[in-house]
Amino acid sequence: MAYVISAGLLGSAFVALLWVPSYAHLTPTLGGIPFFYWYSLLWLVINSGCQLVAYQLLVAGPRRRRIRDARGTSPTSQQGIRE
């Protein structure tokens, strides 16, 4: 499931920037900057967020789980609940 979510997030920027007719115009401007430029720059920020989420899903999350399992701790023992 994490792969599907990551592919969707990373594919969204790919599709949004390849679909040129959606942003190939000058208006509306933002602070005098044509739409084409600020739309492209906005997608840089959005894409970095998508990459962060994909990294958390595919690399960091599983790594934390492996480390936690290697130490032999469970989420309930970390909260102070005794079995």
N, C-alpha and C positions, 0 to 999 in steps of 0.2 A: 504494500500500500504506500509506503514511503517513496518508492520509486515512481509511482504514478503521480503522486502529489508533486514531487520534485520535477518530473518531466513537464507537468502542466505549468508550474511556475516559471521554469527556465524557457519553455517553449513560448510562453506569452510574450516575452520581450522579442523573441525571434520573429514571431508572426506580426506583432505590432509594428516593427520597424521595416519588415519586408513588404507590408501592405501600403505602398507608397501613396496611392490616391487618397488615403485617409488623412494625410498630413502635408500633401504637396501644395500648400497655398500660403500666402503671406499673412492673412488675417485670421484670427485676431492677434494683435500684438500685445506683448506684456512688457511694459516699460520701454517701449520702442523696439523691442526685439521681435522679429517676425516669428510667426507660429512654428514654422519648420524648425528653427533653431531651439526654441525653448521646449518644444515637444521632444526633440531628440535628447536634450539634456535632462529633461524630466525622466525619460526612460532609463538613463544611466543610473539615476538614483533609485528608481523602482527596481531595476535589474539587480543592483547591489543588495537590496533588501531580499529579493527572491533568492539570490545566491546564498545569503546568510541563512535563510530558512531551510534551503536544500542541504546546506552543510550540516546544520543542526540535526536534520532528519536522517541523513545518510552516514555521517561520520561521528560527530560529537556525541549524539545520543547513544548510539550503540557502544561507543568507547566507554562512556560513563557506566553503562550497564555492565560491560565486561569487567571493569575495574571493581565495581561494587560486588559483583558475583565472585571475583577472585579473592576479595577480602572476607567473603563469607557473611557479609551484612545484608540484612533484608530491610526494606523500607519501614517495616513495623519496628524493628529494633532501633532504628535511627530516631524514631519518634519517642522512644522511651517506653514503649508498650511491651510488656513481658508476656511470653507465651506460656 
